[in-house]
């Protein structure tokens, strides 16, 4: 019998939840960045568990239920080895941008549907995926707290909520984790949010920590941009060269450290504080192994400062989402 390796763990919040410092964001397993075969995705999840990853992040919006079904199948017989996170709050509006729904009755309905798709009795970490400005956060989190009382959810999270809303949510029920895009390319909002989460003892989950693949160094020319990435301002032609030049600086630092750009990027992120964990997404086992390897990259304080200076906050060209998406984040 093989022994599951022990990866570095970090706490999320003060309630006893702990996860591998590098987890797996599962969105790309639902065809977001190119086709994904379910059997291959399930094998990837099982491989991640065997490698010591125990933090898996999904959403009912990823493939509109598909992602949770894939994750649920992959976890059969392994449920007790993972921290299972999923999210609710985005709604499908064909032909339009996604809607949001934070009404208390919808919270209960969405959780029941996720539990069924995942094939589990309890979700470890349940997030409001996007804030619903039309519903007081106290009402939404109040319904989420009822799910904790009922034993259907263990811990609560918020995604892309601004500091004031996080405070209001935390006053209703302890929030274990806040999730926001956080990387060398886009960090201003995350760092502003962390001032509040650190104060309140809330963990910080960095999604898109590799800049949607830009910071891996794999996207070298504008011709390499395809699929969903083409809709993101950072990859559009007017912004591409400026951002690619920033990534080149990280490639040089990585070469000097004898590691990959992705590894030095993730190591920098984890060096920001013990409250930070990362959930890079991938469809490929070698990439997952590479990401885990970031835990072996030793950065001195001088290294961290050098990397921070190579891509100063605000240096990236283009917003992190198209205009419609930007309207729903950090609110």
N, C-alpha and C positions, 0 to 999 in steps of 0.2 A: 504494500500500500504506500502510495506517495504521500508525503507530508506537505500540507499547504504552507507555502512560505509566509513568513510574517513580515508584511510591509509596515512602514512607519504609519502610525495612526495619530489622528488629531481629534479633539473633542468638537462637537457641534453643540453649542449652548452649554448650559450648566445642569442639564437634567440627566446626564449619564450616557448620552448618545456619542458614539465614537466611530469614525470611518477611516478607511485607508486614505492617506493624504492625496493620492491620485486615484480617482474613480473612473467610471466610464459614463459619458453622456451618450444616451442611446438614440438620439434623434436621427442620425445618419443611417440607422438600420431600417428606416422606413422610406427610403428612396428620395431623401431630401437633397443629397449631393450626388446623385447617380443611383443606378439600380442596385438593389441589395436582395440577395436570395435568402429567404427565411432560414433554410437549413444551415447556411453558412453563418448567418447572424447568430443563430442559437449556439453553434459551435464556438463562435468568438466569445460569447458570454460565458460559456463553460470554461473556455481557455483562460479568460480573465480571472475567474474564480480560482482556478488551479494555480494561477500566478500570484494569488494573494489579494487581488482586488475584491473589495466587498461592498463598494458603494456604486449603485446602479441608479441612474437618473432617467426617468421617462416622463411622459405626459399623455393625457388623453387626447391632446391635439396632434401628436406625432403620428401621422397617417390616420388620424381620426379613429383611434382605437387599435389600429394595427400594431403599433409599437408595444403596447401593453400585452397584447396576445402573444407576440414573439417572446417577450421577456418572461412572461408567465410560463410558457412551455419550456424555456431554457432552464428555469429555476426549479423544475420538478425534481425532487430529491435533494435539492441544494438550498432550499429556502432558509434553513437555519444558519447558513454561512454568509448571508448577505444583509446589507441594509438597503431596503427597497424604497426608493423615493419616486413619487409621481406627482402630477400637478393637474389642476382643474382651472377653469375660468375663461378659457377662450372658446368661442363658439363659431361654428362654420356658417359662412354666408357666401354661397356660391356666386362668383362673379364680383365679389367685393372683398375688402380687407376683413380679417376676422373680427367678430364681435366679442364682447366681454359680458360675463354674467357672474355677479357676486351675490345674488339674492340667497338668503339662507336656505330656502327650499331647494334651490338648484345645487347648493353645496352638498346636501344630503344625497340628492339624486345622482350627481356626478360621482361621488365616492362609491355608492353602491355599484354603479356601472364599472368603475375601475377595479373594484374588488373582484367582480365577476370575471372580467377579462383577464386579470392577473392570476385568477385561480387561487386566491389567498384569503385568509380570514382577517388579516390586519396589514395595513400599510405603515411602514416604519416612519416615513417622513412625508407629510402631505402639504403641498404648497398651493397657495393662490398664485396661478401662473402670471396673470396680468390683473392689475387693479381695475376695479369697476368704479369709476368716479361717481356713478349715479347711486351707489349703495354705500352707506357709512361702513368703514372698515370694521367698526365695532360689531356691526350686525353679521358681517361675513365671518369674522373670526369667532364670534359667539357660536355660530353654527358649526364651525370647525372644532371648537372646544367640546361641543356635544358629541362629536365623533370620537374624541379622546375618551370622554366619559363612558361611551358605549363600548370601548375596547376595539373599535374599528381602525383607529389611527393611534400611533404612539407619540409622535412629535409633529409640531406645526412649523411651516415655513412660509416665507413671502418671496416673491420674485419681482424684481424691477420696481419695488416700492421705494419712494423717497423717504428720507429720515423721519419727517413728522408723522407720516403714515405708519412707519415701523414702530415708533413710540406708542402711537394709539393702539396698534394691534397688540403689542407686548403688554400693555396695561390690562387687556382683556384676558389674555392667556399667554404664558411664556412662549416666545418664538425661539425655536432652536437654531434656525438657519435663515439667512437671507441670500438669495441667488441673484447675481447681476453679471453681465458681461464684464470681464476683467482680464486685460492683457497688457503687454507693453504698448500696443497700438492704441487701445482705448481704456483709459484708467481714471479719468477725472471724476466721473460720476461714482465709480466704485470706491475710490478713495474718500470721497465726500461721505458716502454711505457708511464706510467703515469707521468713521469717527463716532457714529452713533452705535453701530453694532458692537464695537469693542467696549464702549462705555456700558452697554446693557448686558454684556456677556453673551452675545449672539454670535454663532459661527458664520463664516462667510464662504459661500460656495461660488467659485469662479467658473462661469460657463464661457465657452469660446475662448479658452485661455491661449490658444494658438492662433487667434485672429482669423478664425474660419479657414485655417490652413495656410494663410499667408506666412506666418512665422515659422512654418516648417522648412521654408526654403524651396519647397517643391514647385511653387508657382513662380516661374522665372520670367515669363514673357506674357504680354497681354493675350496672346493666342492660347495660353494655358487656362484661361478663365472660361468656365462652362457652367451649365446647370444653374442652380439657384444663386451661385456666387455672382453671376452676371447682373443680377438685380441689385446687388449691394454696392453703394457708392464707393466703398474702398477699392473695389475691383474695376470700376468703370474707367474708361480710357483717360479722362481728364485727371484722374487721381492716381492711376496705376504707377506711373514712373516714380512719383514722389514717395509712395509707400514702399515700392520695391527697393528704392535706395536705402530706406530705413532698415528693411530686412537684411540687406547686404551687410550692414554694420554688425548685426547679430551673427551673421554667418562668419564674419571675421573673428569675433570673440569666441564663438563656438570652436572654430578651428584651433585657436590658441589654447583652449581648454580641453582639446581632444574629445569633444562630444558633438552632438548634433545641434542644429539651431533649435529644434523643438525641446531638447533636453535643457539647454541653457535658459530658454524662455520659461519653462516650467519651474526650474530650480530658482530662478529670479522671483517668480510669483510666490512660491512657498516661503522664500526668504523675507517676504513682506511682513510676516507675523504668524504666530502659532494658531491664530484663528482662521487662517486661510486654507482651504482645500480646493483642488482643481478637478474638473470633470471633462477632460478632453474627449472628443468623440472620434471614432474611427470605425471603418468596416474591416480593417485588416489586422490580423494577429501580429505581424512584424512591427507595425506602427504602435500597437498597444504595448508590446514589449519595449520598444524604444521609449515610449512615454514613461513607463515604469522606471526605466533606467535613469530618469532625471533625479530619482531619489539618491543616486550614487554620485551626483555631481556636487562637489564641494565648492561653495562660493564664499569668499571672504567678504567682509564689509566693503573693502575697496572694489572687489569684483561687482558687487551689487550696485554700488554707486556708479561704476563705469558703465554698466548696462543701462541703468536709469538715464544716464546722460546721453547715451547713444541714441535713444529714442525718448526725448523729453515728453512729458505730459502735454497733450494737445498737438503733437507734431504730425499726426496722421492726417492725410487729406481725405475729406468726405466723412459724412456722418456714419454711425455704425449700423443704421437701418435706413431703408428708404423713408420718405416723409411720413407715409402712413404708419409704419412701424415705430418711428420716433415719437409719434403722438401718444403711444401707449407705454412708454418706458420712463422710469425715474419720475413717477408721479405719486 
